[in-house]
Amino acid sequence: MATVTKRDLVIKVSDKIEMTQQQVFDVIQLFMDEITDSLSEGDDVVLRNFGSFQITVTKPKIGRNPKKPETPVQIPARAIVKFKPGKEMKDRVASALPV
């Protein structure tokens, strides 16, 4: 399986529509910035049939330093982004794998 980068997406979209790669890049970058801004303000981002991005706060916990396992390390609570795929995405991805 290959990794698809933002550059790959720009090229694919640019080839399908009548926009330059720079215009497509600007649109994709603005789209990603808006999602990030919304999440940083505490809002959920829902893209129907694609999925939703939500902020979840992890609990603080005690970890271990592998080099000094006898010394506990406090890991603070933090906000993380969770992605939940939509039904259409789940179905298409599930059908892509051989049975």
PyMOL commands that set and color helices and strands:
alter all, ss='L'
color gray80, all
select helices_A, chain A and resi 6-16+21-40+87-96
alter helices_A, ss='H'
color red, helices_A
select strands_A, chain A and resi 45-47+51-57+61-65+68-75+79-85
alter strands_A, ss='S'
color yellow, strands_A
deselect
rebuild
show_as cartoon
